[in-house]
Amino acid sequence: MSPVAVTRTYLQLLAPGALRGARLDDPSLSLEHLDPCPVAASRRLYREVGAAWHWRDREAWSDDRYAAYLGQAGVSTWVLRRGGEVAGFFELAGQADGSVEIALLGLRPGFEGRGLGRHLLTCAVEAAWRAGANRVWLHTCTLDSAAALPNYLARGFSPYREERYEVED
């Protein structure tokens, strides 16, 4: 294995009016708040969505650690369905400073390229503001989908920090 250089970019929205929403007018779409989110469902979504994008952080979490995380105040999981089938999800994590992080957001394989990512991000930002955020933020990296950063920028997010690191390929 050889190391791969990665750039992580942090982005934020500072006011609800900064969102350039892109909801789809599609009656087959529905958004479901998993409250509470079962550990097995979160693990499945994490693996299905994140497998292609090097999401590995939670793989070693025990069920107890996962349940404790999901049970924290301010952590919420939302599933986007298209025609009843899970198309993607997002996870919000409220922070002590009053901000809300879009901790996870993504589509399941086979649902890309249909505008669902724009729709899902719009829903995530709106849910974060409804949760009382004073700022909505997220991060992406060069291991993510090539469509991720352009989507964030198109929705009105502004970069505020960048860092570089290496991962084993």
C-alpha positions in Angstrom: 0.0 0.0 0.0 1.1 3.5 -0.7 0.0 6.7 0.9 -2.6 8.9 -0.9 -2.5 12.7 -0.3 -5.9 14.0 0.7 -7.2 17.6 1.0 -10.1 18.1 3.4 -12.2 21.3 2.9 -14.5 22.8 5.6 -17.4 24.8 4.3 -20.2 26.8 6.1 -23.4 28.7 5.7 -23.8 31.6 8.1 -27.5 32.4 7.6 -30.6 30.6 6.3 -30.9 33.1 3.4 -27.5 32.0 2.1 -28.9 28.6 1.0 -29.5 28.3 -2.7 -31.9 25.4 -2.4 -32.4 22.9 -5.1 -35.4 20.8 -4.2 -36.8 18.4 -6.8 -40.5 18.5 -7.6 -40.9 14.8 -7.4 -43.9 13.2 -5.5 -42.0 9.9 -5.3 -39.5 11.5 -2.9 -40.0 11.5 0.9 -37.8 12.3 3.8 -38.0 10.3 7.0 -36.5 11.2 10.4 -35.2 8.1 12.1 -36.0 8.9 15.7 -34.3 7.1 17.3 -32.0 5.7 14.6 -31.2 2.1 15.2 -27.5 1.2 15.3 -28.0 -1.5 12.6 -29.7 1.1 10.3 -27.0 3.6 10.8 -24.2 1.1 10.2 -26.0 -0.1 7.0 -26.4 3.4 5.6 -22.8 4.3 6.6 -21.4 1.3 4.7 -23.7 1.4 1.7 -23.2 5.1 1.1 -19.6 5.5 2.3 -17.9 2.4 0.9 -16.9 4.1 -2.3 -15.7 7.3 -0.5 -13.3 5.8 2.0 -15.6 6.2 5.0 -13.8 4.1 7.6 -13.9 6.0 10.9 -16.9 4.2 12.4 -16.1 0.7 11.2 -14.3 -0.2 14.5 -17.1 1.3 16.7 -18.8 -1.2 19.0 -22.6 -1.2 19.1 -22.5 0.5 22.5 -20.3 3.3 21.3 -22.5 3.7 18.2 -25.7 3.7 20.3 -24.2 6.3 22.7 -23.2 8.5 19.7 -26.7 8.2 18.1 -28.3 8.9 21.4 -26.6 12.3 22.0 -28.8 15.4 22.0 -28.5 17.1 18.7 -27.6 14.0 16.6 -30.3 13.1 14.1 -30.5 10.8 11.1 -32.7 11.4 8.1 -33.4 9.0 5.1 -34.4 10.1 1.6 -36.6 7.6 -0.1 -37.6 7.5 -3.8 -40.6 5.4 -4.4 -40.2 3.8 -1.0 -36.6 2.7 -1.7 -33.8 4.3 0.4 -31.9 6.6 -2.0 -29.6 8.3 0.6 -29.3 9.9 4.0 -27.9 12.6 6.1 -26.8 12.9 9.7 -26.8 16.1 11.7 -24.7 16.7 14.8 -25.4 19.8 16.9 -22.3 21.3 18.4 -21.7 23.1 21.8 -21.1 26.4 20.0 -24.7 26.3 18.6 -23.6 25.3 15.1 -24.9 22.1 13.4 -22.6 19.9 11.4 -23.9 17.9 8.5 -21.8 15.0 9.7 -22.7 12.6 6.9 -24.5 13.0 3.6 -24.7 10.8 0.6 -26.5 8.7 -1.9 -26.6 4.9 -2.2 -25.0 3.5 -5.3 -27.3 3.8 -8.3 -29.0 7.0 -7.2 -26.2 9.4 -8.4 -26.6 11.7 -11.3 -30.3 12.4 -10.9 -30.2 15.7 -8.9 -30.9 13.8 -5.6 -27.7 15.0 -4.0 -28.8 18.7 -4.5 -32.2 17.9 -3.1 -30.7 15.9 -0.1 -28.3 18.7 0.7 -31.1 21.3 0.6 -33.2 19.1 3.0 -30.2 18.7 5.3 -29.5 22.4 5.5 -33.2 23.2 6.1 -33.3 20.6 8.9 -30.2 22.1 10.5 -31.7 25.6 10.6 -35.0 24.2 12.0 -32.9 22.6 14.7 -31.8 26.0 15.8 -28.3 26.2 14.2 -26.5 29.5 14.3 -24.2 28.2 11.5 -24.4 25.1 9.3 -21.1 23.4 8.3 -19.7 20.3 6.8 -16.5 19.0 5.4 -15.6 17.1 2.3 -12.3 15.7 0.9 -10.7 14.7 -2.4 -11.7 11.1 -1.7 -15.4 12.1 -1.9 -17.5 12.1 -5.1 -16.3 14.7 -7.7 -19.9 16.1 -7.5 -19.8 16.8 -3.7 -17.7 20.1 -3.6 -19.4 21.7 -6.6 -22.8 20.8 -5.0 -21.8 22.5 -1.7 -20.6 25.6 -3.5 -23.7 25.8 -5.7 -25.9 25.6 -2.6 -24.1 28.7 -1.1 -21.5 27.1 1.2 -18.3 29.0 1.6 -14.9 27.3 2.3 -13.3 28.5 5.6 -10.5 26.0 6.2 -8.5 23.4 4.4 -6.1 20.7 5.6 -4.0 18.1 4.0 -3.2 14.6 5.3 -2.4 11.1 3.9 -4.3 7.8 4.0 -3.2 4.3 3.1 -4.6 3.3 -0.3 
